[in-house]
Amino acid sequence: MNRRNFLRNTGFVAAGSLFVPAFMKPLEAMALDELSLYKNLVVVQLSGGNDGLNTVVPFGNDIYYQKRKSIAIQPNQVIKLNDMQGLNPNMAALQEIYDQGWMTIINDVGYPNPDRSHFRSMDIWQTGSDSNQFLSTGWIGRYLDSNCQTCKFPYTAIEVDDSLSLALKGQSKKGIALKDPNALFRNTNDPFFKSMIQNDKDHLDEDNLGYLYKTMIETSSSAQYIQNTSKIYQSKATYPATGFSNQLKTVSKFISSGLKTRVYYVSLSGFDTHVNQTNQQGNLLKQYSEGMAAFLKDLKSNNKLEDTLVITFSEFGRRVEQNASNGTDHGTANNMFVFGGRLKKKGIFNAAPNLSDLDTGDLKYQLDFRQVYGTILDKWLDVNNADILNKKFNTLDFI
């Protein structure tokens, strides 16, 4: 039985229509044969400013050990990738992923005139702005504002969280935030909520309330669709029992169910390691690596890895020299990870950080993070990156 007949025979679509008022029907208009055959993007945010030098360790550079006498990862502990760099030992779960050719490491990613404030630098990364430019829309949000084929649906971009990040907010469109599709479905089918959107539909024409009711209707419509579609697939993969892994498990379920979503957004926080960094960062990197490895293997087993691209970023790296509290302070450039089944350049993409040529103690960036975004927009999401990033950025050859 093909997926289209399966959906009809199980009654998911018919059941979904029972609760949708007539004026909401256009939002539900998605043909069954339009189930997702698209390439998916998963964005992973490491909040707090992850220390890239103790993540991808430059064990072949003596300066690293001179600058970090008590927190450096010793050469015999490093998971060596070449003669210069290797992974933190807490990232052992990613060694198989790397060896399979599903991982690319991009060194020294940043932007001109870097900002060391968590909030400001995160805004810069989420909006794709210059350091002296303040934007109210995110780079993914502006992608939603574009005329991409599926951008009319709020579920084109989903953040697995209770609130929506600036990255997914556009001028006229935005993504949707949810941790649990079942909970969202229950909430939007609450009698009070349903009564409001049915009885107050006239407010759609009022300037002050129109946006609110439009958002409520779109949320209800999306909840119905996500709930019904995500029932199609139940993961048999084993994931670690962590919040981060649960986010990725939800994304895998959505992708494998055929949810017509192009962009997913997840996050892991706690990387602001000013004091006693080693254990704190090590535990977080272990959560990240084990969750990511389970996710990628799950996608591979469902033949979805070829159509999925995963990127990981943090708002900044840390200073090269450790501080007096066995930690590190806010820095500048950092590494990014790219995962997927169709990587063009696998392994380490570019040269290791130059620790002998610093900018007042900080790494100099080799690549602008918007070159990474631009590559994804041009080559993966099939839009002109200049239309989204407000100017043209040269693309890279990792896909």
Phi, psi and omega per residue, in radians:
M1 nan 2.259 3.127
N2 -1.397 2.951 -3.019
R3 -1.101 -0.624 -3.123
R4 -1.099 -0.830 3.121
N5 -1.183 -0.607 3.120
F6 -1.045 -0.793 -3.139
L7 -1.086 -0.733 3.139
R8 -1.121 -0.819 -3.042
N9 -1.221 -0.523 3.128
T10 -1.437 -0.180 3.036
G11 1.370 0.228 -3.115
F12 -1.061 -0.792 -3.053
V13 -1.221 -0.773 3.137
A14 -1.094 -0.753 3.131
A15 -1.092 -0.676 3.135
G16 -1.115 -0.516 -3.091
S17 -1.334 -0.317 -3.053
L18 -1.093 -0.553 -2.990
F19 -1.761 0.082 -3.019
V20 -1.810 2.066 3.110
P21 -1.067 2.787 -3.053
A22 -1.030 -0.648 -3.083
F23 -1.282 -0.139 3.090
M24 -1.652 -0.153 -3.039
K25 -0.979 -0.724 -3.136
P26 -0.994 -0.541 3.132
L27 -1.254 -0.349 -3.133
E28 -1.589 -0.099 -2.973
A29 -1.259 1.508 3.086
M30 -2.343 1.991 -3.094
A31 -1.105 2.557 -3.117
L32 -1.110 -0.522 -3.118
D33 -1.428 0.161 3.065
E34 -1.763 0.267 3.104
L35 -1.002 2.668 -2.853
S36 -1.003 2.061 2.952
L37 -2.121 0.387 -3.022
Y38 -1.667 2.869 3.020
K39 -1.396 2.348 -3.104
N40 -1.774 2.524 3.013
L41 -2.050 2.274 3.059
V42 -2.063 2.107 3.135
V43 -1.821 2.201 3.133
V44 -1.980 2.107 -3.132
Q45 -1.822 2.157 3.038
L46 -1.735 1.789 -2.982
S47 -1.499 2.417 3.092
G48 2.043 -0.240 -3.119
G49 1.565 1.370 -3.109
N50 -1.171 2.449 3.099
D51 -1.365 1.776 -3.087
G52 -1.166 -0.524 -3.094
L53 -1.266 -0.426 3.038
N54 -1.729 0.111 3.033
T55 -1.724 -1.008 2.971
V56 -1.886 1.759 -2.864
V57 -1.504 2.169 3.089
P58 -1.451 1.129 -3.023
F59 -1.118 -0.327 -3.134
G60 -1.470 0.042 -3.097
N61 -2.005 2.035 -3.095
D62 -1.088 -0.495 -3.118
I63 -1.068 -0.617 3.117
Y64 -0.992 -0.762 -3.127
Y65 -1.310 -0.534 3.085
Q66 -1.186 -0.634 -3.086
K67 -1.469 -0.306 -3.044
R68 -2.327 1.209 -2.973
K69 -1.169 -0.521 -3.088
S70 -1.940 -0.223 -3.082
I71 -2.066 -0.027 3.128
A72 -1.131 2.554 3.047
I73 -1.468 2.132 -3.060
Q74 -1.216 2.585 -3.066
P75 -0.953 -0.613 -3.104
N76 -1.320 -0.137 3.081
Q77 -1.727 -0.344 -3.045
V78 -1.244 2.431 2.992
I79 -1.466 1.684 -2.945
K80 -1.252 2.299 3.106
L81 -1.849 -0.528 3.000
N82 -2.698 -2.833 -3.074
D83 -1.358 -0.131 -3.062
M84 -2.064 -0.666 -3.001
Q85 -2.235 2.649 3.065
G86 -2.733 3.010 -3.081
L87 -1.558 2.621 2.975
N88 -0.944 2.434 -3.085
P89 -1.045 -0.390 3.100
N90 -1.304 -0.056 -3.125
M91 -1.837 0.461 -3.082
A92 -1.014 -0.524 -3.121
A93 -1.103 -0.369 -3.121
L94 -1.571 -0.087 -3.125
Q95 -1.102 -0.762 3.104
E96 -1.107 -0.692 3.127
I97 -1.073 -0.772 3.118
Y98 -1.111 -0.799 -3.114
D99 -1.134 -0.509 3.114
Q100 -1.290 -0.226 -3.094
G101 1.483 0.404 -3.126
W102 -1.761 0.190 -3.025
M103 -2.435 2.359 3.025
T104 -2.196 2.362 3.100
I105 -1.901 2.157 3.104
I106 -1.890 2.061 -3.095
N107 -1.503 2.669 2.939
D108 0.940 0.949 3.071
V109 -1.638 2.333 -3.125
G110 -2.897 -2.546 3.140
Y111 -2.826 2.800 -3.118
P112 -1.154 2.592 3.105
N113 0.883 1.085 -3.010
P114 -1.145 2.614 3.112
D115 -1.880 2.359 -3.079
R116 -1.713 0.112 3.039
S117 -1.413 2.319 3.107
H118 -0.956 -0.878 -2.997
F119 -1.192 -0.780 -3.110
R120 -1.212 -0.771 -3.118
S121 -1.156 -0.642 3.088
M122 -1.124 -0.686 3.070
D123 -1.049 -0.734 3.139
I124 -1.067 -0.814 3.133
W125 -1.157 -0.680 -3.082
Q126 -1.329 -0.526 -3.133
T127 -1.653 -0.358 -3.075
G128 1.309 0.562 -3.074
S129 -1.621 2.958 2.878
D130 -1.260 2.877 -3.096
S131 -1.191 -0.395 3.137
N132 -1.838 0.295 -3.087
Q133 -2.057 2.364 -3.096
F134 -2.044 1.972 -3.102
L135 -1.964 2.578 -3.141
S136 -1.763 0.028 3.119
T137 -2.154 2.598 3.134
G138 -1.555 2.847 -3.110
W139 -1.176 -0.605 3.065
I140 -1.294 -0.648 3.074
G141 -1.031 -0.717 3.108
R142 -1.220 -0.533 2.985
Y143 -1.076 -0.724 3.100
L144 -1.121 -0.602 3.108
D145 -1.190 -0.373 -3.126
S146 -1.253 3.086 -3.079
N147 -1.623 0.695 3.099
C148 -1.168 2.762 -2.928
Q149 -1.044 -0.634 -3.046
T150 -1.906 0.109 -2.972
C151 -1.208 -0.140 3.102
K152 -1.257 -0.275 -3.122
F153 -1.660 2.312 3.114
P154 -1.038 -0.503 -3.103
Y155 -1.435 0.205 3.009
T156 -1.056 -0.545 3.072
A157 -2.289 2.238 -3.119
I158 -2.188 2.257 2.979
E159 -1.818 2.205 -3.126
V160 -1.479 1.414 -3.093
D161 -2.898 3.052 3.123
D162 -1.475 -0.319 -3.139
S163 -2.342 2.762 -3.037
L164 -1.694 2.257 3.110
S165 -1.312 2.730 3.101
L166 -0.978 -0.571 -3.108
A167 -0.944 -0.546 -3.042
L168 -1.763 0.193 -3.126
K169 -1.817 2.116 3.083
G170 -1.820 -3.062 3.117
Q171 -1.263 -0.782 -3.103
S172 -2.006 -0.262 -3.128
K173 -2.357 2.768 3.087
K174 -2.615 2.881 3.067
G175 -1.370 -2.981 3.125
I176 -2.223 2.461 3.141
A177 -1.880 2.240 3.051
L178 -2.742 2.480 3.033
K179 -1.675 -0.608 -3.022
D180 -2.393 1.951 -3.127
P181 -1.062 -0.550 3.129
N182 -1.160 -0.719 3.136
A183 -1.170 -0.727 3.104
L184 -1.092 -0.724 3.131
F185 -1.092 -0.772 3.127
R186 -1.092 -0.749 -3.104
N187 -1.136 -0.730 -3.112
T188 -1.355 -0.192 3.052
N189 -1.798 0.152 3.005
D190 -1.057 2.390 -3.084
P191 -0.957 -0.664 -3.138
F192 -1.150 -0.779 3.139
F193 -1.089 -0.799 -3.125
K194 -1.122 -0.674 3.127
S195 -1.103 -0.697 -3.127
M196 -1.096 -0.823 -3.059
I197 -1.334 -0.360 3.086
Q198 -1.446 -0.795 -3.020
N199 -1.472 -0.377 -3.067
D200 -1.904 0.454 -3.089
K201 -1.157 -0.345 3.103
D202 -1.098 -0.404 -3.134
H203 -1.183 -0.202 3.131
L204 -1.065 -0.392 -3.107
D205 -1.664 -0.020 -3.129
E206 -1.650 2.354 -3.062
D207 -1.036 -0.767 -3.002
N208 -1.299 -0.635 -3.042
L209 -1.846 -0.188 -3.059
G210 -0.995 -0.767 -3.108
Y211 -1.108 -0.720 -3.132
L212 -1.070 -0.854 -3.103
Y213 -1.212 -0.619 3.072
K214 -1.061 -0.742 3.122
T215 -1.114 -0.735 3.127
M216 -1.082 -0.761 -3.133
I217 -1.132 -0.778 -3.134
E218 -1.127 -0.652 3.113
T219 -1.133 -0.777 3.111
S220 -1.080 -0.797 3.137
S221 -1.061 -0.769 -3.133
S222 -1.161 -0.718 3.141
A223 -1.049 -0.717 3.127
Q224 -1.087 -0.840 -3.107
Y225 -1.147 -0.809 -3.108
I226 -1.112 -0.760 -3.138
Q227 -1.066 -0.849 -3.074
N228 -1.204 -0.716 -3.103
T229 -1.247 -0.687 -3.071
S230 -1.262 -0.190 3.041
K231 -1.219 -0.313 -3.028
I232 -1.103 -0.588 -2.993
Y233 -2.190 2.340 3.012
Q234 -2.115 2.090 -3.072
S235 -1.188 2.370 3.036
K236 -1.770 -0.034 -3.106
A237 -1.293 2.661 3.097
T238 -1.713 2.155 3.113
Y239 -1.972 2.629 3.029
P240 -1.048 2.679 -3.102
A241 -1.517 1.181 3.093
T242 -2.282 2.755 3.110
G243 -1.066 -0.699 3.138
F244 -1.110 -0.774 3.123
S245 -1.103 -0.633 3.104
N246 -1.114 -0.645 3.054
Q247 -1.053 -0.822 -3.121
L248 -1.172 -0.610 3.099
K249 -1.113 -0.690 3.076
T250 -1.095 -0.764 3.114
V251 -1.080 -0.765 3.124
S252 -1.050 -0.725 3.110
K253 -1.072 -0.770 3.135
F254 -1.109 -0.791 -3.124
I255 -1.112 -0.827 -3.081
S256 -1.241 -0.364 3.077
S257 -1.363 -0.240 -3.086
G258 1.546 0.340 3.113
L259 -1.015 2.351 -3.054
K260 -1.479 1.126 -3.130
T261 -2.103 2.373 -3.133
R262 -1.666 -0.603 -3.013
V263 -2.236 2.301 3.032
Y264 -2.088 2.587 -3.066
Y265 -2.366 2.169 3.108
V266 -2.324 2.890 -3.098
S267 -2.599 2.754 3.054
L268 -2.406 2.193 -3.034
S269 -1.955 2.970 3.076
G270 1.958 0.199 -2.996
F271 -1.571 0.192 3.138
D272 -1.505 1.474 -2.891
T273 -1.761 1.195 3.121
H274 -1.313 -0.475 -3.029
V275 -2.240 2.337 3.063
N276 0.795 1.061 -2.997
Q277 -1.157 -0.660 -2.863
T278 -0.956 -0.914 -3.097
N279 -1.246 -0.722 -3.115
Q280 -1.084 -0.886 -3.133
Q281 -1.177 -0.676 -3.137
G282 -1.035 -0.743 3.125
N283 -1.132 -0.696 3.127
L284 -1.193 -0.732 3.125
L285 -1.135 -0.572 3.085
K286 -1.157 -0.802 3.083
Q287 -1.021 -0.822 -3.123
Y288 -1.057 -0.881 -3.028
S289 -1.185 -0.754 -3.121
E290 -1.205 -0.675 3.078
G291 -1.149 -0.761 -3.126
M292 -1.149 -0.722 3.125
A293 -1.085 -0.762 3.115
A294 -1.089 -0.731 -3.133
F295 -1.088 -0.850 -3.099
L296 -1.150 -0.682 3.099
K297 -1.177 -0.638 3.078
D298 -1.078 -0.823 3.109
L299 -1.069 -0.727 3.139
K300 -1.073 -0.734 -3.112
S301 -1.175 -0.366 3.123
N302 -1.826 0.265 3.113
N303 1.007 0.618 -3.136
K304 -1.979 -0.100 -3.082
L305 -1.186 -0.585 3.136
E306 -1.103 -0.493 -3.075
D307 -1.817 0.259 -3.118
T308 -2.205 2.345 3.064
L309 -2.131 2.278 -3.129
V310 -2.085 2.291 3.043
I311 -2.153 2.557 3.113
T312 -2.194 2.319 3.115
F313 -2.460 2.854 2.966
S314 -2.351 2.722 -2.975
E315 -1.152 -0.448 2.983
F316 -2.890 2.941 3.024
G317 -1.599 -2.768 3.140
R318 -2.103 2.865 3.108
R319 -1.124 2.657 -3.057
V320 -1.151 -0.722 -3.109
E321 -1.553 2.367 3.116
Q322 -1.187 2.840 3.083
N323 -1.668 -3.048 -3.074
A324 -1.381 -0.082 -3.101
S325 -1.854 0.392 -3.114
N326 1.014 0.633 3.069
G327 -2.387 -2.860 3.119
T328 -2.395 2.668 -3.135
D329 -1.815 2.970 -3.040
H330 -0.998 2.326 -3.130
G331 -2.147 -2.473 -3.015
T332 -2.301 -1.774 -3.017
A333 -1.140 2.740 -3.059
N334 -2.661 2.964 3.060
N335 -1.544 2.709 2.994
M336 -2.141 2.593 3.056
F337 -1.927 2.480 3.037
V338 -2.218 2.286 3.123
F339 -2.170 2.614 3.056
G340 2.879 3.011 -3.113
G341 -1.646 -0.052 -3.116
R342 -2.273 0.763 3.125
L343 -1.310 2.386 -3.122
K344 -1.473 -0.710 3.086
K345 -2.100 1.881 -3.063
K346 -1.636 2.740 3.111
G347 1.530 -2.467 -3.111
I348 -1.552 2.142 -2.965
F349 -1.359 -0.707 -3.022
N350 -2.489 3.140 -3.026
A351 -1.087 2.639 3.083
A352 -1.149 2.740 3.105
P353 -0.965 2.469 3.118
N354 -1.589 1.764 -3.061
L355 -1.395 -0.127 3.111
S356 -1.705 -0.056 3.123
D357 -2.272 1.488 -3.051
L358 -1.907 2.865 3.067
D359 -1.885 1.654 -3.063
T360 0.812 0.853 3.062
G361 1.576 -0.007 -3.120
D362 -2.002 2.708 3.074
L363 -1.160 2.509 2.996
K364 -1.575 2.373 -3.114
Y365 -1.318 2.492 3.041
Q366 -1.640 -0.648 -3.045
L367 -2.269 2.408 3.061
D368 -1.316 2.352 -3.110
F369 -1.038 -0.414 3.133
R370 -1.311 -0.279 2.957
Q371 -1.191 -0.635 3.062
V372 -1.163 -0.850 3.091
Y373 -1.018 -0.790 -3.108
G374 -1.063 -0.678 3.094
T375 -1.091 -0.759 -3.138
I376 -1.154 -0.756 -3.139
L377 -1.108 -0.811 -3.098
D378 -1.232 -0.828 -2.929
K379 -1.718 -0.314 -3.071
W380 -2.005 -0.765 -3.127
L381 -1.685 -0.066 2.979
D382 1.068 0.761 2.981
V383 -2.277 2.763 3.123
N384 -1.288 2.107 -3.038
N385 -1.114 -0.456 3.114
A386 -1.133 -0.544 3.132
D387 -1.227 -0.453 -3.079
I388 -1.717 -0.659 -3.036
L389 -1.709 0.048 3.050
N390 1.272 -0.072 2.942
K391 -2.817 2.813 -3.040
K392 -1.413 2.286 3.041
F393 -2.014 2.411 3.093
N394 -1.112 2.456 -3.112
T395 -1.576 2.869 -3.123
L396 -1.984 2.923 -3.011
D397 -1.817 0.616 3.098
F398 -1.492 -0.295 2.990
I399 -2.337 nan nan
